[in-house]
């Protein structure tokens, strides 16, 4: 059957369906996740009734187009069969979540584990949830154990809802979904953009988020064990900064991004 409308989320897999929709006169809504739009979205924007964006910084790439700030559609609570519980951690201890994405981030893993261990060595109470990614070869769990840092280390962890709720602070990349989830969970963070992202879009995402005050950012090329150790010490010693970041996140989170996209589609449907 002929669709009433098309929603394209970017990537070159969107090109064929959008061009077919143009030929069949089916209205198109595009969604751009990042602060710097991808090439497919920019190419297809001429055919769209609306371009939904996650970051207002993306709007300048579409002059004269109907852009709508909808935020990033994310699912806060997923239905996971037999989810693994986060174990080995104590209550009321400052908990850092470290994740570099599914592929991992070897340098980020190394600097994070060294820094967190050094923070622990100062006598500050700290523990870590660390998702190291599938390409990591170092035994991060043993490193934490040898430094007497309570940790929960996994290559991959499906129940991110539990991880976000358990953490007090996050050290992460700056993908669009991650940035949206941090706001949704009101989780303060230090963003370390993936340095090889197309069009350096993660750096642009991090700048946009940092501008709001929800997170701080640093480029991976500038990140050192000393800088991260000092930063975490500062965060632990200044709980008011964390409270301010959390309140800001709560004020700008877009929990109904899916609903806004549905409304756009219904408004153009034939």
C-alpha positions as CSV (number, residue, x, y, z in Angstrom):
1,X,0.0,0.0,0.0
2,X,1.0,3.6,-0.6
3,X,2.2,5.2,2.7
4,X,0.6,8.3,4.0
5,X,3.9,9.8,4.9
6,X,7.6,9.0,5.1
7,X,9.9,9.6,8.1
8,X,13.7,9.4,7.2
9,X,16.3,9.5,9.9
10,X,19.3,10.0,7.8
11,X,22.1,7.8,6.3
12,X,22.2,6.8,2.7
13,X,19.6,4.1,3.3
14,X,17.1,7.0,3.4
15,X,17.9,8.2,-0.1
16,X,16.0,5.6,-2.1
17,X,12.7,5.7,0.0
18,X,12.7,9.5,0.0
19,X,13.2,9.8,-3.8
20,X,10.5,7.2,-4.3
21,X,8.2,9.2,-2.0
22,X,9.0,12.3,-4.1
23,X,8.0,10.4,-7.3
24,X,4.8,9.1,-5.6
25,X,4.0,12.6,-4.1
26,X,4.1,11.1,-0.6
27,X,5.0,13.8,2.0
28,X,8.4,13.5,3.7
29,X,9.6,14.4,7.2
30,X,13.3,14.2,7.9
31,X,14.9,13.9,11.3
32,X,18.5,15.1,11.9
33,X,20.1,13.8,15.1
34,X,23.3,15.8,15.2
35,X,24.3,19.4,15.5
36,X,26.0,19.1,12.1
37,X,23.6,17.4,9.6
38,X,24.7,14.4,7.7
39,X,25.2,14.5,3.9
40,X,22.1,12.4,3.2
41,X,19.8,14.7,5.2
42,X,21.3,17.8,3.5
43,X,20.8,16.2,0.1
44,X,17.2,15.2,0.8
45,X,16.1,18.4,2.6
46,X,14.8,19.9,-0.6
47,X,12.1,17.2,-0.7
48,X,10.9,17.5,2.9
49,X,7.8,19.1,4.3
50,X,9.6,19.4,7.7
51,X,13.0,18.8,9.0
52,X,13.0,17.9,12.6
53,X,16.2,18.6,14.5
54,X,17.7,17.5,17.9
55,X,19.9,20.6,18.2
56,X,18.9,24.1,17.3
57,X,22.5,24.5,16.0
58,X,21.5,22.3,13.0
59,X,18.8,24.7,11.8
60,X,21.4,27.1,10.1
61,X,22.1,24.3,7.6
62,X,18.6,24.5,6.3
63,X,17.9,28.2,5.4
64,X,14.4,28.8,4.2
65,X,13.2,25.3,5.2
66,X,10.6,24.3,7.8
67,X,12.7,23.1,10.7
68,X,11.2,22.0,14.0
69,X,13.1,21.4,17.2
70,X,11.7,18.1,18.4
71,X,14.7,16.7,20.3
72,X,16.0,13.2,19.9
73,X,13.6,10.3,20.2
74,X,14.9,7.9,22.8
75,X,13.3,5.1,24.8
76,X,13.9,5.6,28.5
77,X,12.9,2.2,29.7
78,X,13.4,-0.8,27.5
79,X,11.8,-4.2,27.9
80,X,14.8,-6.5,28.5
81,X,14.3,-10.2,29.3
82,X,16.2,-11.3,32.4
83,X,18.3,-8.1,32.7
84,X,21.6,-8.4,34.5
85,X,21.8,-6.5,37.8
86,X,24.6,-4.0,38.6
87,X,26.4,-5.6,41.5
88,X,29.5,-5.1,43.6
89,X,28.8,-1.4,44.4
90,X,28.0,0.4,47.6
91,X,25.1,2.7,48.4
92,X,25.9,6.4,48.9
93,X,29.3,6.3,47.2
94,X,30.0,8.7,44.3
95,X,29.5,6.5,41.2
96,X,31.0,7.3,37.8
97,X,29.6,5.8,34.6
98,X,32.2,5.4,31.8
99,X,31.2,4.3,28.3
100,X,32.9,4.9,25.0
101,X,30.2,3.3,22.8
102,X,29.8,-0.3,21.5
103,X,33.2,-0.4,19.9
104,X,34.9,0.9,23.0
105,X,37.5,3.6,23.3
106,X,40.9,2.3,24.3
107,X,42.5,5.7,25.2
108,X,39.4,6.8,27.0
109,X,39.3,3.5,29.0
110,X,42.9,3.8,29.9
111,X,42.7,7.4,31.1
112,X,39.4,6.9,32.9
113,X,40.6,3.8,34.8
114,X,43.9,5.5,35.8
115,X,42.2,8.7,36.9
116,X,39.5,7.1,38.9
117,X,42.1,4.9,40.7
118,X,44.1,8.1,41.5
119,X,41.0,9.8,42.8
120,X,40.4,6.8,45.0
121,X,44.0,7.0,46.2
122,X,43.3,10.5,47.6
123,X,40.9,9.0,50.0
124,X,37.8,10.2,48.2
125,X,34.9,7.7,48.1
126,X,34.4,6.7,44.4
127,X,33.3,3.6,42.5
128,X,32.7,3.0,38.8
129,X,30.4,1.4,36.3
130,X,32.5,0.9,33.2
131,X,31.4,-0.4,29.8
132,X,34.6,-1.0,27.9
133,X,33.4,-2.0,24.4
134,X,34.1,-5.1,22.3
135,X,37.5,-4.0,21.1
136,X,39.1,-3.5,24.4
137,X,42.0,-5.8,25.2
138,X,43.1,-4.6,28.6
139,X,41.8,-6.2,31.8
140,X,40.1,-3.1,33.2
141,X,38.3,-5.0,35.9
142,X,41.5,-6.5,37.3
143,X,43.1,-3.0,37.2
144,X,40.3,-1.6,39.4
145,X,40.5,-4.5,41.7
146,X,44.2,-4.2,42.2
147,X,43.7,-0.5,43.1
148,X,40.8,-1.5,45.5
149,X,38.2,0.5,43.5
150,X,34.7,-1.0,43.6
151,X,33.6,-1.5,40.0
152,X,31.1,-3.1,37.7
153,X,32.9,-3.7,34.4
154,X,31.3,-5.2,31.3
155,X,32.0,-5.2,27.6
156,X,28.4,-4.4,26.9
157,X,25.4,-3.8,29.1
158,X,21.8,-3.8,27.8
159,X,20.0,-2.1,30.7
160,X,21.3,1.4,30.3
161,X,18.2,2.6,32.2
162,X,19.7,1.0,35.3
163,X,23.2,2.3,34.7
164,X,22.0,5.9,34.2
165,X,19.9,5.7,37.4
166,X,22.7,4.2,39.4
167,X,25.4,6.8,38.4
168,X,26.1,10.2,39.8
169,X,28.2,11.3,36.9
170,X,29.1,10.1,33.4
171,X,32.2,10.2,31.2
172,X,31.0,9.5,27.7
173,X,31.2,10.1,24.0
174,X,28.9,12.7,22.5
175,X,26.6,10.8,20.1
176,X,23.2,12.3,19.6
177,X,21.4,9.5,21.5
178,X,23.8,9.6,24.4
179,X,23.5,13.4,24.7
180,X,19.7,13.1,24.7
181,X,19.7,10.3,27.3
182,X,22.0,12.3,29.6
183,X,19.4,15.2,29.6
184,X,16.5,12.8,30.0
185,X,18.1,11.1,33.1
186,X,19.4,14.5,34.4
187,X,22.9,12.9,34.6
188,X,25.8,15.4,34.7
189,X,28.6,14.5,32.4
190,X,32.0,15.2,30.9
191,X,31.7,14.6,27.1
192,X,34.8,13.4,25.2
193,X,33.7,13.5,21.5
194,X,34.8,10.6,19.2
195,X,37.6,12.4,17.3
196,X,37.0,10.6,14.0
197,X,33.2,11.1,13.7
198,X,32.0,12.2,10.2
199,X,32.2,16.0,9.9
200,X,33.4,16.1,13.5
201,X,29.7,16.0,14.5
202,X,30.3,14.7,18.0
203,X,32.5,17.7,18.8
204,X,29.6,19.9,17.6
205,X,27.1,18.0,19.7
206,X,29.4,18.3,22.7
207,X,29.7,22.1,22.2
208,X,25.9,22.4,21.9
209,X,25.3,20.4,25.1
210,X,28.0,22.2,27.1
211,X,26.6,25.6,26.1
212,X,23.4,24.6,28.0
213,X,25.3,23.8,31.1
214,X,24.2,20.1,31.2
215,X,27.7,18.8,30.7
216,X,31.3,19.9,30.3
217,X,33.4,18.8,27.3
218,X,37.0,18.1,26.4
219,X,38.5,16.9,23.2
220,X,40.3,13.5,23.5
221,X,43.5,15.0,22.3
222,X,43.5,17.3,25.3
223,X,42.5,14.7,27.9
224,X,45.2,13.5,30.2
225,X,45.2,11.4,33.4
226,X,46.1,14.5,35.4
227,X,43.4,16.7,33.9
228,X,40.7,14.1,34.4
229,X,41.8,13.3,38.0
230,X,41.7,17.0,38.9
231,X,38.3,17.3,37.2
232,X,36.7,14.4,39.1
233,X,38.2,15.6,42.4
234,X,36.6,19.0,41.7
235,X,33.2,17.5,40.8
236,X,33.2,15.4,44.0
237,X,34.3,18.4,46.2
238,X,31.6,20.7,44.6
239,X,28.2,19.0,44.8
240,X,26.5,22.3,44.1
241,X,27.9,22.2,40.5
242,X,26.3,18.7,40.1
243,X,23.0,20.0,41.4
244,X,23.0,22.9,39.0
245,X,23.8,20.6,36.0
246,X,21.0,18.2,37.0
247,X,18.5,21.0,37.3
248,X,19.5,22.4,33.9
249,X,19.1,19.0,32.4
250,X,15.7,18.6,33.8
251,X,14.6,21.9,32.4
252,X,15.7,21.2,28.8
253,X,15.1,17.5,28.4
254,X,12.6,16.6,25.7
255,X,10.8,13.4,26.9
256,X,8.1,13.6,24.3
257,X,10.3,13.8,21.2
258,X,8.6,10.7,19.8
259,X,5.2,12.3,20.2
260,X,6.4,15.5,18.5
261,X,7.6,13.5,15.5
262,X,4.3,11.6,15.3
263,X,2.4,14.9,15.4
264,X,4.5,16.2,12.5
265,X,3.8,13.0,10.5
266,X,0.1,13.2,11.1
267,X,0.1,16.9,10.1
268,X,1.5,16.1,6.6
269,X,-0.1,12.7,6.0
270,X,-2.2,12.4,2.9
